[in-house]
Amino acid sequence: MKWFRSHKEPPSASKIIRVIENNGPMTSKDIVENTNLAPRTVRYALKRLVAEGVVARVPNLTDLRQTLFMLHVERRLNR
């Protein structure tokens, strides 16, 4: 995870990345439930991960009111 460590990656970001890697695209609510992190912590970490280009926001095609978060395509290819 060199891409983010140079920017002092918060532990919550690492936890979120692992959960998304293991489970695939997830809503922020699903991430909160799977990580036991506070919703505010998850929102902040996701905001940073999206800004860094590590995580991508995609529409949930089964419920367009929700956004799914998934690892950016380049990150998934480099695993």
N, C-alpha and C positions, 0 to 999 in steps of 0.2 A: 504494500500500500504506500509506496514511495510518493505517489501523486499527491497525497494529502499530508503526510508526516512533516513535510517541510513547512506546512502551515499550522503546525501544532494541532493535529487531529484530536478532537475531543473523544473520550472513551465511548460516548453515546453514538458517535458516528460509526465507529468500528463495529459496535453491536448491531446497528441498523444494517450496515453492509452485509454482515454475516447472515442476518435473518433474511434479507432479500435474496442473497445468493442461494440459501437453502430452500426457500419457499417460492421464489419467483415473484412476479409483480404483486404488490400489496397496497391496500389503502393505508392511510396514516392511522386509522383506527385499528386495523389489523396489526400494524407495526407496534402500536402502543400495547396491545394485548399480548403480543409475542415477546416483547422485550421487557415488559414491566417497568418501562420508563414513563415519566410524566408526559402528558400530551404536549405541554409547552416545550419540554426538552426535545421531543420528537420533531415538532414543528421547526424548532431552531436548527437542529442537526440536518433535517431534510432541506431546509432553505440553503444551508452552506453546501451540502452535497450537490444540490442542483446547480448552484452558482459555480462550483468547481467542475461541473460537467461529469461527475461520477455517477449521479443518479438522474434519470430522466422522468419527467412527468408525462403521463399518457392518459387519454380519456378511457374510462371504464365503459366499454361498449355495451355491457349488460345493464348499466345504470349510469347514465351520463351526468348525474348529479355528483358523482364521485370521481376522484382522480386516483389513478394507480401510480405507484412509484416503482421503477425497475432500474436495474443497473444499466448504464449507458452501453450501447451496442459494442463499442470498442473495448470496454472493460470486460464484457462477457467473452469476447473473442480471445483476450489475452490471459485468461485464467490458466 
